[in-house]
Amino acid sequence: MQDQVCVVCGGTLGDYNIASCQYCGGRFHQPWVVKDGSSCGRLVSHSEAMVIVFICNNCYTESEE
């Protein structure tokens, strides 16, 4: 099986501490405890669905522009 890579940093994804972006569907590093910018995404509230979702930093940056 080919290693999967993070859509944000390009690093190899392990079996844990990963999430899928609600917007692009890409997988990225998302540890349970974020220390010193160790995450390639974030949790945001989705106002239309009234839920909290994972979003990669690429999509988050695009949504802020």
N, C-alpha and C positions, 0 to 999 in steps of 0.2 A: 504494500500500500504506500502510495506517495505521500510524503509529508505535506501537510497543509500549511500555508503561510498567512500571516496577518495582513489584512488589506491596508492597514495604516503604516506599519513599520517594516513589513516584509520579513519579519522574524518567524521562525518555525513555531507553530502552535503545538502545545502539548495536549495531554488528555484532560487537563483541568484549567480553571481560570480563563475560560474563553466564553465569548458571547456572540450572538448573531445580530447584526444591525437591522433594526426595524425598517429602515428606508432602503438600503441597497442589498441587504441579505448577506453581506460579507461577514466573515468571521474575524474576530480581533481579540487581543489580550484584554481580559477584564478580571483582575484578581478580586477576591472578596474584600481584601483590605488594601486600599490604594495608598502607597507611600511614595512621596517625591515624584509624582508624575509617572508612576509605573503602569498606568492604564492607557490603552489606545482608544478608549471610548468613555462614555459616561451614561448615567441614568438621566432621563429627562421625562417630564410629564407630557403626555399626548392629550392635548386639550379636547379634541373631538371625541376620542374614545374614553377619556377620563381614566387613564391607566398610566403606570410608569413603564417606560420601555428602554431598552438598550439602543444606543446610537453610536456609531464609530466617529472618531474625531474628524474624519474626512467629511462625512455628511453633516456633522454639527457645524463645521466651519462654513460649508456651503449654505446652510440654512440661516446663518448669521449675516450673510452678505446681502 
